């Protein structure tokens, strides 16, 4: 497990939760969608757990228990 968490990853996570989509988060932060996705994947690797439930064919974001626990911080 990579234990290095970066501010940019946390900013992408919080913005994604606030905005509700990768597209909106990317626009809000002035970044590419792929940059947001990479930041979130890196954060999940660093945390050693998934932060969102991903459902095929759905764009709905659902936080896991770990995602909910991280959000207030």
N, C-alpha and C positions, 0 to 999 in steps of 0.2 A: 504494500500500500504506500502510495506517495502522500506524505503528510503535509505537503506545502499547499496552503490555500491562499489565493491571491485576492486582493480587493476587487479586481476586475471581474473575477468569477462570482463573488458575492453580489456585486452590483448587477451583473447580468441576471442572477437568480432572483433578486428582489424585484428588479424591473420586469422580468418575465411574469412573476406572480401578479404584480400590480397591473400590467398591461393585458395579460391574458393570452398572449400569443407571441411566438418568436418574431414574427413580422413586426408587430407593434413595438416590441421591446427593442428590436434592432433600429427601427426608425427613431424611437425615443432617445436611444443612446448614440445615434449617428454611426452605427456599425452595420456590417453585413450580417445577414441571417446566419451564415456559416460561422461567423465569429462568435455569435451568441451561442449557437449549438455547441461549438468546440469548448467554450468557456464552461458551459453547463456539464458537458461530458467530463472535462478535467476536474471540475468540482466534485462530481459524483465519484470519480476515481480516488480523489484525495480523501473524501469522506468514507469511502469504502462501502457505499450504499446508494441505491436509487433515491432520488429526491422527488421524482414525478412518476406516476403511473402512465405508461404509454400504451395506447390502444390503436391497433391497426385501423386505418381509415377514419380516425377521429382526431380532431384538432383540440379537443377539450383537454385542459390541463387539470390534473388531479394530483394534489400533493400526497406523498406517502407520509407515514408517521414521522420519518426522519426529516422530510421537507418541512412539515409543520413545526417540528422541534427547532429547526434551524431558523425559521422565519423571524421569530421575535428578536433574534440576536443580530 
